[in-house]
Amino acid sequence: MVLMGMFVCWGTEMSRDSRLQRLISLIYKFIGYARTRGLRHATKLAMIKLARSILKHLEAGEIVQPVNPLALGSYTNHEQIRRYFQSRRGPFLRAADSLLETRPFFTLWIIPDSSWLAGLEGILLELQNQIYSDFETYVQVPRTLTQSEHRRLNGLQARFPHLHLTDEGLASNISRFRGDLILCFSAGDHIDSETLLQIAFVSQKESGCQCFYTDHDLIAGNDTTTPFFKPDWSPEYFSNRLDALYPLVMRKASLEKIGAQYGVGGGIGDLRMIYQKLIETGATGFHLREALFHRSQETDRIVRGWTLAKVQPAFKGVPLVSIVIPTNDTTRFVDGLGVVNYPTHLIQSIFERTTYVNFEVILVDNFNLSAKTKADLEKYPISYQHFKVGEKGFNFSQKINYAMSFAKGEYLVMLNDDMEVTTPDWIEQLLEYAHRPGIGVVGGKLIYPNQTIQHAGVCFNRGEAIHVYHGQSKYNRGHQDFIHSVKNFLAVTGACSMIPAKVWQALGGYDENLAIDLNDVDFCLRAFERGLRVVYNPSCELVHFHQGTMSHRIQSPADREVFFSRWSNYAKYDPFVNGPAEQLLDVDFVF
């Protein structure tokens, strides 16, 4: 009865504000209804959580955002509960549909698959269930058709008035599209009934975005599996993982701006070029964090081929790179190597293995470099600087800032001294991204000597800034191959990072109020706040022995207080780590 009442309150005789207040009142009743009914506990909690979320967004005048019930254990359980109340939230979403004051029009470009005619009929039937009905459909058909295929297509056009048939590619049809928003997908894919409505809402709210995408999973018979929980807009990640963008909703104006040379054939392969061009022209995208698309296995096999295995550096020139190494002249035993003097071992590996030719090395100690270390390093052309510890005690940020003041390079690299260069083109891999406009910091993959991960990006999780996949095997792929993919993050570790010198100067280096801890993460966040991007490139892989640069490893309470008072907003929401990737798939993000 409560759900039926939600239809009634949207009568035409009520004003928009009155209907909104009536809906809010009904949701409060729905929460009470769900609490008292004899439902399974998980179902009851999920329904209440859904209603509360809708209520929150309605009271704020925002879109009715879907809820991902994260506490349901496996993805299978999540899907079962999602299906259970998907139809039951239809009244909420139809109510939200009536709140749209302007209604964007969609053009759906359907790409035939191997069983294209059967798949086409299935997707057309599915589209009848869309809550949002302001759309037209275009299908590119083969130029040669049998009489039987002609009859079936004519029958489909009679049944579905929004269907247009064409034997030309996407580019030739753009001028004919009525839609403000263009969605291209395969006939074998499936779309949730609320997908177009959700995108219609955000396309108005996020008017500056040129494209929109959601999470997706794979169709497996009558079930779905293998979810893909994506990050928010990440140009460097998507440039290398164009498959993650499929299917993408694009504004018609952006598609026209790209040019008619793309989308000539009309197949899925054309989308790869279109997506790449969108990113290259500086497009921005909005991410809806729910699996509203369900990709067919056939489509998935095709678009997986869009993934780049390794970035081949293509920057021009050989700019000077300054490598700054802070050291405490530590000597320790390392498994497999024996007794190792950290700065000597690192510098030897730099000069013996690095393929890049134009670099300088600045080693900064605390006036404590031993005579033996100096003798061992005599053969290498390095610059020595000596940092004096102040009366207030050791301050790592001061030491780094002091060392950087001597750097002459156009690009600055920070390296902890407890490292070993194992990737000959490590500088080229960092420079490939650092030289690009809009990049603030670039980091690499750091591996412990036992072949487990020390660093593969930094995220905010459970209120902490932590290393993703820390301690897992370097051969682990991570969620959707994240460990081995170029990714955007809020931060990367300062143990190995490259920063354009102009960015370092603009931000004023490390904040010396953070004497020991979190200064590298703070720098990345300040860069991000200025509109610069932070990039993790796994093709730059180094060994990190860890704990050699300084012996203090328990985070300073004073530094934590400064850091989290400044950045508590990111502790609540990390745009580059989609929560379900950790919580539903049991991914270990913990130190």
Sequence and secondary structure as in RCSB ss.txt:
>XXXX:A:sequence
MVLMGMFVCWGTEMSRDSRLQRLISLIYKFIGYARTRGLRHATKLAMIKLARSILKHLEAGEIVQPVNPLALGSY
TNHEQIRRYFQSRRGPFLRAADSLLETRPFFTLWIIPDSSWLAGLEGILLELQNQIYSDFETYVQVPRTLTQSEH
RRLNGLQARFPHLHLTDEGLASNISRFRGDLILCFSAGDHIDSETLLQIAFVSQKESGCQCFYTDHDLIAGNDTT
TPFFKPDWSPEYFSNRLDALYPLVMRKASLEKIGAQYGVGGGIGDLRMIYQKLIETGATGFHLREALFHRSQETD
RIVRGWTLAKVQPAFKGVPLVSIVIPTNDTTRFVDGLGVVNYPTHLIQSIFERTTYVNFEVILVDNFNLSAKTKA
DLEKYPISYQHFKVGEKGFNFSQKINYAMSFAKGEYLVMLNDDMEVTTPDWIEQLLEYAHRPGIGVVGGKLIYPN
QTIQHAGVCFNRGEAIHVYHGQSKYNRGHQDFIHSVKNFLAVTGACSMIPAKVWQALGGYDENLAIDLNDVDFCL
RAFERGLRVVYNPSCELVHFHQGTMSHRIQSPADREVFFSRWSNYAKYDPFVNGPAEQLLDVDFVF
>XXXX:A:secstr
 HHHHHHHTT TTS HHHHHHHHHHHHHHHHHHHHHS   HHHHHHHHHHHHHHHHHHHTT        GGGSSH
HHHHHHHHHHHGGGHHHHHHHHHT SS   EEEEEE  TTHHHHHHHHHHHHTT S   EEEEEE  SS  HHHH
HHHHHHHHH TTEEEESS HHHHGGG   SEEEEEETT EE TTHHHHHHHHHHHTTT SEEEEEEEEEETTEEE
EEE   SS HHHHHHBGGGG S EEEHHHHHHH TTSSSS SHHHHHHHHHHHHHTT  EEEEEEEEEEE HHHH
HHHGGGB SS      S   EEEEEE    EEEETTTEEEEHHHHHHHHHHHH    SEEEEEEESS   HHHHH
HTTTS EEEEE   BTTB  HHHHHHHHHTT   SEEEEE SSEEE  TTHHHHHHHHHTSTTEEEEEEEEE TT
SBEEES EEEETTEEEETTTTSBTT   GGGGGGS EEESB  TTEEEEEHHHHHHHTSS TTS SSSHHHHHHH
HHHHTT EEEEEEEEEEEE  S S S  S  HHHHHHHHHHHHHHHH  TTS HHHHHTTT     
